[in-house]
Each structure stands twice: as structure tokens, then as C-alpha cells.
Amino acid sequence: MSSNPQQVSLMIMGKEYRIACDAQEQDDLIVSAQKLDIQMRKMRDSGKITGSDRIAVMAALNLAHELQLMKTQNNGLNQRLNECLSKLTAKIDNVLDKD
């Protein structure tokens, strides 16, 4: 069930952003903003990328890439888990059929 959205204040690269989100999502939003802030500050401090727009895009690309890797890994793990469960189910069925 969705609750009434509440305003959350986030600081990213020294700028405040007010975002409305459900109460149960606030902690995840804050952690996400902190992770983005860390990524952007690292890029800015490295001196290789200048301009907050370019830094934001590069940080977003890095985080999106990380998310895609995790999704791919999760899909592979789910597939292996399903294969193991199918084999286990077959073994259990085999044992039960012998009785």
C-alpha cells in the first residue's frame, strides 16, 4: 500500500534537492543520493571531468552500468538456482516413485 509522499531533502555536490517519495522508500532514496554524491565528488576531484552536467552524466552511466551488471549476475544466479531446484525435485520424485 502506498502512503502519502513526503518531501525528502538530499544534498548532492553541495546542492539541495527536495524529492517527494513514499515513507518506506526514503531510506533507499537517501542511500542512493549519498552514493551518487560520492561518485560525482570522486569524478570532480580527479580533475579528469569538468562541469557538473558532464560529471552527473558520467556518474549516472557508471551507476547504470553497475546496476546492469548486477541484474545480469542476478539472472544467472536465478537460472542456476532454478536448474538446481529442478534437479532436486526430480531426485525427490524419483525417490518417492520407488516406494
C-alpha positions as CSV (number, residue, x, y, z in Angstrom):
1,M,0.0,0.0,0.0
2,S,1.3,3.4,-0.9
3,S,1.5,6.1,1.7
4,N,1.3,9.9,1.1
5,P,4.5,11.1,-0.5
6,Q,6.7,13.1,1.9
7,Q,9.4,15.6,1.0
8,V,13.0,14.4,1.5
9,S,15.9,16.8,1.4
10,L,19.0,15.5,-0.4
11,M,22.4,17.1,-0.8
12,I,24.3,16.2,-4.0
13,M,27.5,18.1,-4.8
14,G,26.6,20.9,-2.4
15,K,23.2,21.5,-3.9
16,E,19.9,20.7,-2.1
17,Y,17.3,18.7,-3.9
18,R,13.8,18.2,-2.5
19,I,12.2,15.0,-3.7
20,A,8.8,13.6,-2.8
21,C,8.6,9.9,-2.1
22,D,6.8,7.4,0.0
23,A,7.9,7.0,3.5
24,Q,9.0,3.3,3.0
25,E,11.3,4.4,0.2
26,Q,13.0,7.3,2.0
27,D,16.0,5.3,3.4
28,D,16.8,3.8,0.0
29,L,16.5,7.2,-1.7
30,I,18.9,8.8,0.8
31,V,21.4,6.0,0.4
32,S,21.1,6.3,-3.4
33,A,21.7,10.1,-3.2
34,Q,24.7,9.6,-1.0
35,K,26.2,7.0,-3.4
36,L,25.6,9.4,-6.3
37,D,27.2,12.3,-4.4
38,I,30.3,10.2,-3.6
39,Q,30.6,9.1,-7.3
40,M,30.3,12.7,-8.5
41,R,32.7,14.1,-6.0
42,K,35.3,11.5,-6.9
43,M,35.0,12.4,-10.6
44,R,35.2,16.1,-9.8
45,D,38.2,15.7,-7.5
46,S,40.0,13.6,-10.1
47,G,40.1,16.6,-12.4
48,K,39.5,14.5,-15.5
49,I,35.9,15.6,-16.0
50,T,34.8,19.2,-15.6
51,G,31.3,20.6,-15.5
52,S,28.6,19.4,-13.2
53,D,26.4,18.3,-16.2
54,R,29.2,16.0,-17.5
55,I,30.0,14.8,-14.1
56,A,26.3,13.9,-13.5
57,V,26.1,12.1,-16.8
58,M,29.3,10.1,-16.2
59,A,28.2,9.2,-12.7
60,A,24.8,8.1,-13.9
61,L,26.4,6.0,-16.6
62,N,28.7,4.3,-14.1
63,L,25.8,3.6,-11.7
64,A,23.6,2.3,-14.6
65,H,26.4,0.1,-15.7
66,E,26.8,-1.3,-12.2
67,L,23.1,-1.9,-12.0
68,Q,23.1,-3.7,-15.3
69,L,26.0,-6.0,-14.2
70,M,24.1,-6.8,-11.0
71,K,20.9,-7.6,-13.0
72,T,22.9,-9.9,-15.3
73,Q,24.5,-11.6,-12.4
74,N,21.2,-12.0,-10.7
75,N,19.6,-13.5,-13.8
76,G,22.5,-16.0,-14.0
77,L,22.1,-16.9,-10.3
78,N,18.3,-17.3,-10.7
79,Q,18.8,-19.6,-13.7
80,R,21.3,-21.8,-11.8
81,L,19.0,-21.9,-8.7
82,N,16.1,-23.0,-10.9
83,E,18.2,-25.7,-12.5
84,C,19.3,-27.0,-9.1
85,L,15.7,-26.9,-7.8
86,S,14.6,-28.8,-10.9
87,K,17.3,-31.5,-10.3
88,L,16.4,-31.7,-6.6
89,T,12.7,-32.0,-7.4
90,A,13.5,-34.8,-10.0
91,K,15.6,-36.6,-7.4
92,I,12.8,-36.4,-4.8
93,D,10.2,-37.5,-7.3
94,N,12.5,-40.4,-8.2
95,V,12.8,-41.5,-4.6
96,L,9.1,-41.2,-3.9
97,D,8.3,-43.2,-7.0
98,K,10.4,-46.1,-5.8
99,D,8.3,-46.5,-2.7
